[in-house]
Amino acid sequence: MKLSAKSSLSMDANQEDRAQAIRDALRDAIVDRRLAPGTKLSEAEVGALFDVSRTVVRYALQMLAFEGLVHSERNRGAFVSNPTPEDARQVFASRRLIEAGIVAEAARRLTKADVAAFRRHLEEEDRYKASRGPEARRAEIKASGDFHIMLARVAGNAILEKFMDELVARSSLVIALYGRSGVSSCGHDDHALILEALQTGDVERATEMMLHHIGHIEADLDLRTGESLTLKEALNL
């Protein structure tokens, strides 16, 4: 997702391509939870790593800020966004509204080729789930999010697909910060049941399963984190 041509930064096409590549690399690291919420993204350090000017780095960071994955603080620099509990609630409220519509449209447009692609994807999720280690866990979380983006793609609305891409990325940040189990909670069984309902054309059931699924993910969050507790609450008395 590129910034508007009205950006205050003036660069040539090659610089824009470099900035896009940096944005993609940083975004993947944020979504994969290799960069934790609150991590500082030094323009000098990023520029040195990618051998580009600060102007190019700044453009990449602006793209990430536009997506809500990075925020800038005056005289301090750029940081991976640190969503508040209310931000988290709004992310999942948005997902309920948007994904219900995506499911309905995807059910109408689903083809045999789409079903085959989803089944291959679910097999991939299973492989990651069966593997151990942080790399496999990050791959599983990414694959889980990709399932939802694939649904938006099948729905055939490019704008909704972009929205879902952003919401899945923001969800990863929220899970990284507030998840109790440290996993995606985006279960393969939930995905399989959603696909089964879509394949039979049962829109009501598919929508019900999607909303249940989003609730399942949100239930793993402890949104009290970062909120003020009384002394009694903090000491569990």
VENLINLIN-V727095 format. One record per backbone hydrogen bond with DSSP energy under -0.5 kcal/mol. NH is the residue of the N-H (numbers start at 1). CO is the residue of the C=O. If there is no record, write none. Layout:
nh: {NH | NH}
co: {CO | CO}
This chain:
nh: {7 | 11 | 16 | 17 | 18 | 19 | 20 | 21 | 22 | 23 | 24 | 25 | 26 | 27 | 28 | 29 | 30 | 31 | 32 | 33 | 34 | 35 | 36 | 38 | 39 | 41 | 42 | 46 | 47 | 48 | 49 | 50 | 51 | 52 | 57 | 58 | 59 | 60 | 61 | 62 | 63 | 64 | 65 | 66 | 67 | 68 | 69 | 70 | 71 | 73 | 76 | 77 | 78 | 79 | 80 | 81 | 83 | 88 | 89 | 90 | 91 | 92 | 93 | 94 | 95 | 96 | 97 | 98 | 99 | 100 | 101 | 102 | 103 | 104 | 105 | 106 | 107 | 108 | 109 | 110 | 115 | 116 | 117 | 118 | 119 | 120 | 121 | 122 | 123 | 124 | 125 | 126 | 127 | 128 | 129 | 130 | 131 | 131 | 137 | 138 | 139 | 140 | 141 | 142 | 143 | 144 | 145 | 146 | 147 | 148 | 148 | 149 | 150 | 151 | 152 | 153 | 154 | 155 | 156 | 156 | 157 | 158 | 161 | 162 | 163 | 164 | 165 | 166 | 167 | 168 | 169 | 170 | 171 | 172 | 173 | 174 | 175 | 176 | 177 | 178 | 179 | 180 | 187 | 191 | 192 | 193 | 194 | 195 | 196 | 197 | 198 | 199 | 200 | 201 | 202 | 203 | 206 | 207 | 208 | 209 | 210 | 211 | 212 | 213 | 214 | 215 | 216 | 217 | 218 | 219 | 220 | 220 | 221 | 222 | 223 | 225 | 227 | 234 | 235 | 236 | 237}
co: {4 | 9 | 12 | 13 | 14 | 15 | 16 | 17 | 18 | 19 | 20 | 21 | 22 | 23 | 24 | 25 | 26 | 27 | 28 | 30 | 29 | 29 | 34 | 80 | 36 | 78 | 40 | 42 | 43 | 44 | 45 | 46 | 47 | 47 | 53 | 54 | 55 | 56 | 57 | 58 | 59 | 60 | 61 | 62 | 63 | 65 | 64 | 64 | 79 | 77 | 73 | 73 | 41 | 71 | 39 | 69 | 81 | 84 | 85 | 86 | 87 | 88 | 89 | 90 | 91 | 92 | 93 | 94 | 95 | 96 | 97 | 98 | 99 | 100 | 101 | 102 | 103 | 104 | 105 | 106 | 111 | 112 | 113 | 114 | 115 | 116 | 117 | 118 | 119 | 120 | 121 | 122 | 123 | 124 | 125 | 126 | 127 | 128 | 133 | 134 | 135 | 136 | 137 | 138 | 139 | 140 | 141 | 142 | 143 | 144 | 145 | 145 | 146 | 147 | 148 | 149 | 150 | 151 | 152 | 153 | 152 | 156 | 157 | 158 | 159 | 160 | 161 | 162 | 163 | 164 | 165 | 166 | 167 | 168 | 169 | 170 | 171 | 172 | 173 | 174 | 175 | 220 | 185 | 187 | 188 | 189 | 190 | 191 | 192 | 193 | 194 | 195 | 196 | 198 | 197 | 201 | 202 | 203 | 204 | 205 | 206 | 207 | 208 | 209 | 210 | 211 | 212 | 213 | 214 | 215 | 216 | 217 | 218 | 178 | 221 | 222 | 224 | 230 | 231 | 233 | 232}
